[in-house]
Amino acid sequence: PEKWRQQAKDGGIPSYGKKDTPLPQGIIVGCNKNEEMKIIADNKYRNMNDEEKVRAMIGKNMRILKIMGYSLGDSVTVEEYSKKIATKEQFIESISFLKIYEKLLYSDYEVKSLDVINVEQDYTFLKSTLKSKGVRYRFYIV
């Protein structure tokens, strides 16, 4: 990596080996595994349609709630799950992804672009809630 950085500073093309063969296109130079996974996940997310984005973000939100100690059981409806969380956490009223999740599960709900924004905002809120509790985590859509 040091050699590649110097080659890039000098305006050259990063290369490897005794013959200074140029690095193939598409290789990410200077990243660790987590950064590579984030880049792959971000590209995949960007190419999803609205419904796929909402489903992916709902999955991430549900995992955060599970980390917080609220897992959705097999015989529990989303409404019951939401009420269970509401007895212990006041923030549940301010997040909308559970209502969207319920509509997706139990009806022919058509996802709107506003739903994507709302579910992403819920993720940001839940992520900050976890961070304030001192929990570290990392989720990628792959």
Protein Blocks (a to p, Z undefined) as FASTA:
>chain_A
ZZmmmmmmnopacdedjkopacdehiaghiafklmmmmmmmmmmmmpcfklmmmmmmmmm
mmmmmmnopacdfklcfklmmmmmmmmmmklmmpcklmmmmmmmmmccdcdfklmmmmmm
mmmmmmmmmmmnopacddddZZ
